[in-house]
Amino acid sequence: MVGGSSSRMKKSLATANLDEKTKNIAQKLHKSLIPLGASGRPLLYYLIKNAVEAGYTQVYLITSRQNDGFKDEVGYKDRDNKYQGISVHFAIQHIPEGRNKPLGTADALEQCLNQYPELKDTVFTVCNGDNLYSVDALGDLRKTRSVPNALISYGSSGLKFSDERLAKFALMDISSEGYLKGIVEKPEISKMNKYRDASGELRVSMNIFSFSGKSIYPYLKNCSIHPIRNEKELPEAVRNMVADHPEGMLCYPRSEYIPDLTNAEDIGHFKIE
C-alpha cells in the first residue's frame, strides 16, 4: 500500500466545507489516517480490514521517514507489527540527494522491493492508501491465473464520478481478450469517448494491481522520469511492461463505487456501508 504525500488533499482544505477541528486534524495527518464517520476509524483501518477478509496475511506500508502517525495506528516496529491479526511492515521511500520530494510511485515500489527482496520472487498486490477497495476486488487479484500480472478495470458508471473527476484518473485500453494494452493518464474530456468499451463503459484504473516481482521490477528500475511532473510513475512502468509483453497483464472488470479521499470535501462525504 502506497501512502503518498496528501498534497492535493491539504491544498483543498482551505475551501472545504468542514469544521475547523476536522481541518486541523487533516492538515496534520496523512489522509489515510484521518478519523472518519461515527466510528472515528481511519481509512487505513478499513482498507486493511478488507485485505484481511480477502485472505491477505502480510501488508507492506510504503511511507516517508516521517511516519509516526502510521506507527501510532499499526505499531512501532519496522517489521512484523501485529494489526487486525496480520503482519504489517514498513518500507521507507527515501528522497534522492538533490531532490526535495519523493521520486514517484514507481520509485516507491522499487524501494519497497529493494528493502524486502523476497517480494521480487513472488506475486503481490499494490494499491493506493486513499481508496477503500472492496473485499471482492482485493480477492480477485489473489485468484489463480495464467499470466504474471493483473489489475482491476472499473466501469465508470459504477464509480459514480463526473467526467471531470474521471479525467483526473486514468483510462484503460483493453484488448478483446481482456489484456491491458495501455493506460491513458488524465485524459482530455473531449477525447474520453474513444476509450469506451463495447458496453459503452469507460474502464478506469484506480491503481490496484497484482504484480509478479520478477516481471515488474526491471520496469520500475528503468522507468523514465515524467518531463512535467518530474517523477517516476507506476503507470508508466506498467505501460512499458505491457508494450513488451502484450499478454502479460490481465484485466478483471468490476462495477462498484470506491470511497475515495482525493480532496478534502471527500472527508465529510465518506461513508462505510
N, C-alpha and C positions, 0 to 999 in steps of 0.2 A: 504494500500500500504506500503510495507516494503522498507525502504531506503537502508539498508546495508552499508558497510564500504568503498566500492570502492577500496579495497586494490589491487585486480588484475588489475584493470584499471590503478592505479597510478604506479604500478611496471612496466607496459608495456610502459609507456610514453617515457622512455629514448630512446627506439629503434623505436618508431613510426614515420611514415613519415608525420609529422605535422609541421607547422611553430612554432616558439618559443613562439609567443603570445598565440596561442591555447594551447600549452603545459603548459604554466604558469597558464592560466585560469583553465585548467583541473586539475592541481596539487592542486589548492586552493579550488575548489568546488566539491561537490558530483556530480557523473557522471550524475544524472538525472537533474542537474541544469546547465550543460554546454551548452552555446549557440550553436545552430545547424543550418546549412543551411543558406540560404539567409535571412530568417526572424530573425535569432538570438534568436528564442524562444527555451527554454529548452525542453527536452523530457517530463518532468513533465507536462508542459502546454498541450502538445498534448495528453498525457495519460488521464488527467482529462477532456479535451475536448471530447474525445471519450466516457468516462464514462457518461458525461452529455447527449450526444446523445443517449446512450444506456438506459437512464432513471434513472440513479442513482441520488440521491439528497443529499447524505452525503458521505464525504471522510474522512478517518482517516489515517493520515500520521504517521508512526512509525519511529522515528528518534532518534539519540543520543541527549544528553543535549546540545551539540554544534550544534544548528540547525538554526543559524542566516541566512544562505543562503536560507533555505526553507521559513523562515518567510519573508525575503525580497521579495520572489516571491508571496506567497499566503496571507500574513497578519500576524500581530504581536500578535494577541490574541492566547491564548492556545486553545480556543474553538470558534466555530461559526464564523470563518472568511468567508466572502463572496467573492468567487472567481469563475469567469465564471458562476455566477448565482446559485452556490450550496454552501453548508456549509462545510468548511474544518476544521478538528480538529487535534490537535497534541497529539500523545501518545509517551511518552519518554521511551526508553529502557534503564533502569538503569543498570550499571555494578555491579555485586555482589561483596561484600567485598572479597578481596583476589585475584581478577582477574584484568587483565589489558586490557581486551577486552570483548565485549558483549558475552552472553552465547548462541547465535544462533537464528535461525528463529522461532523455536518453543517457545523459551523463549520470543522473541519479541511479538508474537501473544498473548501469555499468559498474558504478562504485559499490552497489549492493552485492553484485556477483563477485566482485574482487574481494570484498570483505567476508563473503560466505561462498567460497569456491565450490562447495558441494552443489550449489544451485546450477552450476554450469553443466552438471551431468544428470539433471532431472527435468521434469516438467512442472511449471508453477504458474499461478495466476497473478496478474498485475492489474491494479485498479487505482483510481483516484481515491483520495481520502475525504472528498467533499461531496460524494454522491452515495446515496443509500441503495446499493444494488440488492436485488431480491435474492432470497434463498435459492429459487429456481434458476436464476441467471448464473449465480455462483456455482450451482450444481451442474449446469450444462457444461461448464468448462472443465469439469472433472470426469466427463464421460470418456470411455474408451473410443479412440478414433484412429483412422489410418494415416493421418497426416500429422506433422510435428507441432503445428501451431493452429490457434483458433481465436476467434473473438465473437462478441455478441453484436449483431446488427439490429438496432432498434427501429421499429416502424415509427415514422414521425407522428402519425395520428395518436398513437398510444402515449407519446411523451407529453402531449398537450401543450407544447410550446408554440409561440407565434413564429412566423417565418423569420422575423427579425432576430429572435433569440436562437432559432435553429442555425442561422447564418454565423453565429459565434462558435458553433461546434464544428464537427467535421462530417461530411457526407461520404458514403462508401460506394465504390463502383464494384459490382459483384458479377461474376460470370454466371451463365445459365446453370452451371454445375454446382454453384454455391461457394466458389473460391473467391477470395478477395483479389481484385485486380488493382485497386488503388484507393487512396484516401485523399479527399479534397478538403483542406483546412480552410475554415472561414470563407465559404463560397459567396460570391456575389448573389444577392437575392434575385436579380434578373436572370441568372443562369441556373438557378436551382432546379427548375423543372426538367432539365435534360438528364438529371440523375434519378428520376422516378423509375421504380421497377414496373413490372408488368401489371401489378395490382394497383399502381398509382401511388405507392408509398415512397417517400424518401427514406433511405436506410442510413441511420445516424450512428456514428461511433461515439460512445460515451466513455471511451478509454478503459475498457475492461477486456483484457487479453489473456490467453493462455499460451505460454511460450515453452519451447524446448530450449534449454540453456545453450546447448551446442549450436542450435540454429540461429538464435538472435544475437549471441554475444559478439561475433565479428562485425555485425552491422551497428551495434552500439559503439564499439570501439572506433569504427571508421566513419561514424556519422558526421556529416559536414555541419558547420555552424550556419544557422539561418542568417542571411545577409542583413535582414532588418531587425529581427528580434534578438540576434546575437546569442543564440542558444542552440545546443544540440537537442533536437526534439524527437521524442519517441515515434510519432507518426512518420517522420522522415526515415528513420531506421527501418520501420515496417515497410514503407514504400520500396525502399531499396531491396529488402529481402524478397518481397513478392515479385519484384521485377526479375530477379534472378531465379526464383522458384515459383512459377505461376500457379502451381497446385500445392503450395506449401502452407496455406492458411485458410482454414475452413470457417465459414460464417454461420453462426447459429441465429436464426431470426427470432425475435421476440417482439411483443407489442404490450408495453406496460409503462406506467408512469414511474419516474425515478425522482424521489425527493432530492433536491439539489441545493447547495449553498454557494452559488456563484456570486450573488450580490447580497448586500445587507438586507434588502427587503425580504429575501427568502427566509430569514430567521423567523419573522413574525408569521409567515405562511406555513412553516414546517409542521407537518402532522405525521404522527406514527399511526398507521392503520392497524 
